[in-house]
Amino acid sequence: KENSSENILSSANRLLLHEGKLMLADSTRLLEVYLFLFDDFLLITKIKRNKKKYGGSDTSLIPVCPSLTPELQSFIREGGFCTVLDQPIPLDRLILKNVEPI
């Protein structure tokens, strides 16, 4: 949200434990999301693909953070990006349940 100008990822003590793609089941559709599991919260982002092609420019030269997975680095180089879907979920308020695959 715009009124929250502080960077939620700015903590020097925060650790990224896992990240990856997931299909989120909404009531009417499936949504492709990218999750970031930190040691204190879960961040859910929506994957956006850039529909425009870069005319003649070499997108392999775009600098990407080396700590990201190769899959996410490749996605960013292709012009994709992730937008935060909702507020981060603190791990002390998160409940996980096993569900049967669709």
Buried (B, 14 or more C-beta within 10 A) or exposed (E): EEEEEEEEEEEEEEEEEEBEEEEEEEEEEEBEBBBBBBEBBBBBBBBEEEEEEEEEEEEEEEEBEEEBEEEBBBBBBBBBEBEEBEEBBEEEEEEEEEEEEE
